[in-house]
């Protein structure tokens, strides 16, 4: 299904309430967006890309063969998040998170926080200028409604999937209007995220970004980030993959143009997992690393979830999470 065949009619009402804690349109009317239904999940995207290209773009070279991986591909919460399966040592200064969408179905968010050693959950909000995730409102409100825990707070975050061929600023409006209609991004929430990756509709189908130059792509990214930062007073994070940059022919050094924003890198390679050193375009520093899309969380969710980590002290994580 082509995303640009549907029309978007955005209506917004209400009064902008500005505070040091958040920019929120709590009373705004939700924009009229179509539900995401048959668009591919992130797992689908990676499976399709693996089948056609990723083996050449992101090889598993330099794999550590000395007795296992620091971050195992079959990662299980909370066991692998509390102890390194390779060394048996307790993990120190690791802050774990997952991300969910309508593909995730029912997730026991309280169990993630109380039993699984998970500190944050990112929730898909919107895609392009026409689509919303039908599970966003439920996940968003459920995290906020969790009763307080004596030692752990589950932070929530919202992300937008950047669609090819749609103006970045217009897509930012879609994201902001939708999230604000559900209470907005609060001070205790994670930074807003822009998902920049393959825009593919079907197996073996083309990446819609192939028709756009690196300049056009980066201009759209910057426009989205600038508008979201202006409106929320939060510093956005960009989710992306080294392999996608290579496939799109974007010079790795150009990631420096996005240095005002954090990088959330996706790298499921065995070499990345073994070294805990994922591949980032231009060798840029990463803030978050998505290392698996099949992590197990026991009875909190029957399938596999996207698993992520922030490496740093508690204070460093708190500064990043509040930026």
N, C-alpha and C positions, 0 to 999 in steps of 0.2 A: 504494500500500500504506500503510495506516495504521500508524504506528510503535507505537501503544499496543495493538495486538492480540497482541503477543507477550509472553511472561512472561520476566522476568529472574530467574535463580537465581544469586546471587553467593556464591561460597565463597572464603574467604581463609584461608591458613595461613601460618605462618612467624613469625619474630621481627623486630620493628621494630629496624632498625639506624639509629641517629641519629648524625650527625657534623656538623661545621661545613660540610662540603662538600655534603651532600645528605641528604634523608630518603628512604630506599630500602627496599622490600620485595623485595630481590633473591631471596629464597627463597620468596616467596609464590606460592601457586597462582593461575594466571590465572583471573579470573571467567569464568563460562560465558555468553558473549554471542554473539548471532547476527552473522554477517558482513553488512556493508553490501553490497548487491548492486544493486538497481534504484532506490535512492534517487538523486535528481538530483545531478549534480556542481555545483560552484560555477559553472562555465561555463554549465551548463543553467539554473541559477537566474537568472543575469544575462540570458541570452537570453530566457527567459520573461518576466521583469520588463520588459525592453526592449520586448517585443511588446505589453505591456498597460498599462504605467504610467510607466516610468522617464523617458520623454521629457518628460513634464510635471513630474516631480518633481525632476529634476536636469538642467536645460537646459544646452546648450553655448553659453552666452552669453559675451560678452567674450573670444572666441577671439583669440589673438595671430595676426595675419596678416602679420607682418613678415619672414617667410622661413623658416618651419618651427617645429617644437616642440622645446623643450629635452628633453622626454621623449617620444620618438616613439611612436605607437601600435603600430607594427611593430618594437618594440624587439628588438635582437639582441645577445646576449652573445658575446664580450666587447667588440665594437667600440663599441656605444653606451654601455657602462658605463665606458669609459676616456676617450672623447672626446665632447664635446658636439657633436651633428651640426649644430646651428644656428650655433655660433660657431667650431667647430673647435678649441676650447681643451681642454686636459686637464681631466678632472674631478678635483676635490680635495674630500676629506671627504664622499665618498659610500660607503655600505656596502650592498652589494646582497644580496638573498636571494630564494629561491623557496619555494613551498609545494607539497606533493605529497600524494596520497592513492591509494587503490586504482585510481582512474581514470587515474592517471599511467602505469601499466604499468612497464616497465623504464626506470630512470634511471641513468645512469653518474655516480654521486656523486663519484667521484674526479676525473673530468673537469670537473665543475662547480667543484670547488675548485682544481684545478691549472691549468686552461686557460680558465675562463670568468669569472674575477674575482668569484666568488660567495662570500660570507662566512657565510651561514647558510641553513638549510633547515628549514622547519616541516612537521611530519608529522601528518596527521589520526590521532587515536587512537580517539575514541569519539563517539557521538551518542546523546543522550537517556539512558535508563537501560537500554537493551536491545541496543545495537549497538556493534560494534567495527569498525575498519578492518583488513581482513585483510592489508594491506601494511605496517602499522605496525611489527610486530616485525622484519621484514626491513630496512626503511629505518633503523630506530632502531639496530640492531646494526651495520649496514654503516657508518654514519657513525662510530661509535665505533671500529670496526676499521680505519679508514683509516690508513695509515702516515703518520708525521709529515712535514710539509712545511716547508721552511726559512723561508717567508715568510707562509704563509696557513694559518689554522685554520678548518675548516668546522664551525661550531656547529650543533647540532641543537636543535629545539624541538618540543613536543607541543601539539596543540590539540584542544579539545572543541567539538562543535556543540551549542548549547543548543536543545533541543526544546521546543516550546510544550506547556503542560499538564503538564509534569513538574517536580517540586520541584527547585529549584536545588541544595539541599544534597545531595539524593539523586543528582543527576547528577554532582556533585563526587565523591561516593563512587565512582561507576562509573568516572570518569576516573582517580582516584587509585589504586584497586585494580588497574585494568588496566595503567597505566603502571608502577606499582610492581612488578607481576609480571614486568616486562621490565627491571628494574634501577633504575627510578626516575629522577627528575630530578636530575642531578648539578650541581655548582657551575659546571662549564664549559658547561652547557646554557643555551639561551635561556629567558626567563621563560615560564611556562605561559600559554596563550591560550584565551580563551572566544570562540567564534564566534557572534555575535549578529546574525542577519539573517533573511531570508525563510525560512520553514519551509513549503515547497510540495512536494507529492507528484507533481504532473503538470502539463503545459502548461495554462495558463489556469486552473489550480486556485487556490483561495483560500490566502492566507497563514494558517496555523493560528494565528498570533498575533492575528488580527483579533478573536478572541473574548475577549481578555484586556485589561484596563485597563493604562494606563501604570504605575500603582502595582504591579500584580501582576507585570508584566514586570521592572521595576527591582528589585523585591524578590527575584525569582529570580536575577537577575544578581548582586546583592550577596551572596546566600547562597552561590552557587557560588564567587565570588571570595574571600569570607571563609574558607570551609573550605579551599580550595586553598592560600591564603596561610598559614593556621595550620599545615597539615600539611607544606608544602614549605619554609616560611620564605622563599619567593620572592614577589615582587609580580606578580600576574597582569596581563596585557594583554588589552584587549577589542577584538576585531575587529568592525567595524560599518560602516554606510554612511549618509550623510546622508539619502539618498532613503528608506531604510527608516524612519528616525525620523519623517520627514514623513508617510509613508503610515500609520504606526501612530498618528499624532496625539500623539506625545510632544513636549512643549514643548522646544525646543532647549536652553533654560537648564538643564534637568534633568540634562544631562550633567555638570553640576558635582557631582551626587551621586556620581559615579564618579571624582572627581578623585584619589582615592588610587591609581588604577590607570592604566596607560598606555593610549593609544588607538592602535589600528592601523586606519587609515581606508582604505576601498576607494573609489576614485574614478577611473573610466576616461575621464572627460570630456576633450574636446580642450582646454577652457579650463584644466582642472587640469594637464594635461600641458604646455601651453604656458607657463603661469606658474609651474609647480612649486609651486602653492598649492592643494592639494585642499580641497574643501568639507567642513567638520567641523561637526556640530551645535553650536550656541552659540558657534562660533568657537574651540572648545577647541584646545589644542595637541596635535599628533599626534607619536607616536614612530616609527611605521612607516606607510608609504604603499604600498598595493597599486595600481599604476597600469596594469596590463595583466593579462589572463588568456591572452595569446597570444604571450608572449615566446619567442624562438627561442634555442636553446642548441646548435645545430649537431649534431654526432654524439653529444652527451651524451643527447639525447632527440629523437625525430623530430617530435613534435608541438609544441604551444605550452604553456608553463608560466605559472602565476601569478608575476608579478614584483613585487618589493617593494624599498623603499629606506629606509635610515636616513640622515639628513643630519646630520653633525656630525663632530667630530674623532675620531681613533682612541681617545683616552681617554674621550670622551663615549660612544662606542659600547660600549666595554668596560664602563663603569659601568652603562649600560642593560642590556646583555646579561647581566650578573651580578646584577641587582637581585632 
